[in-house]
Amino acid sequence: MTELELRRSVVNVMRSWLGWSEANGKYRKIIDLYNTQKPLPRGYKLQYDDEWCAATVTAAGIQAGLETVIFGECSCPKMVELYQQTGRWMENDAYKPQIGDIVMYRWDDGANYATTDNTSSPNHVGMVAEVNGRVLTIIEGNKGQKVATRSLFVNGRYIRGYCLPDYKSKSEEDDSMSYEQFKRYMDQYRAELASQAATMPDLVDNAKTLGLTDGSRPRDFLTREEGMVMARAAVLAKK
């Protein structure tokens, strides 16, 4: 998958859980999935009466097969620490979020949030599901005791910062070339060479007179077989 496809895959997991709640009991599946981690983060088995917003993000990473880049935690501050340790924590107000980014909140962000910088520990978390200009659509676990969406402006009030899973490291986008691609490029390159005129046409004409070549592909590569044939023809031409 490409990086974008990986980002969408975990968002789609979150989207499939919309409406799961404490009221209908489906949220328990999220906690059960969280508890499949071996070892459990800090050795703690999450209980059904615990807060489960961070566990939802973690469980979505597990279900999407991205648990190595979506770090598992049931505590928002501890999850931030994991991303800080790997240089994947972002709190620059100029940052433009992408789908699949993890949003950390702090609910006591003051009224002057536009001119102040909240540095308190986060106490809620969700995942960016859509970016439409300056408007973010975020999916969160334990929002009103269910999986639900929220809309906020980029750099809006309550956003403490972003955890940035390294999706690119899991993608198949790289600079390597498959064997089939190599053959196609080589055929294309040889066709370009073959279409070029000889740089020493007199020598080519002489070789044609001696029967060493038919004069075609003067700039193309010479295979070992062709070299042997031409060498043998040259010996016979001297006799």
Number of C-alpha atoms within 10 A of each C-alpha: 12 14 16 14 12 20 24 17 20 25 24 15 17 29 18 12 21 15 17 20 20 16 10 10 11 15 22 17 15 23 23 16 16 28 18 12 17 8 10 15 18 9 9 11 16 18 12 15 8 10 17 30 25 27 26 30 28 24 30 27 24 22 16 18 15 21 16 14 17 27 20 24 26 25 19 19 17 18 22 23 15 17 20 14 9 11 11 15 19 18 16 11 14 9 12 11 20 16 19 26 21 25 23 25 21 19 15 13 17 14 10 10 15 11 8 10 13 20 11 13 15 23 16 24 31 28 29 24 25 18 17 9 9 12 14 23 18 25 27 30 29 22 17 10 17 22 25 20 20 14 15 14 14 18 21 15 19 20 23 26 24 24 25 22 23 18 19 16 12 16 15 11 11 9 6 9 9 9 9 9 11 12 12 11 12 12 12 12 12 14 14 13 16 16 13 12 12 17 10 9 12 10 12 18 15 13 16 14 12 15 15 22 18 13 16 13 18 19 16 16 11 10 9 9 9 13 12 11 13 16 13 12 15 15 10 12 11 7 5
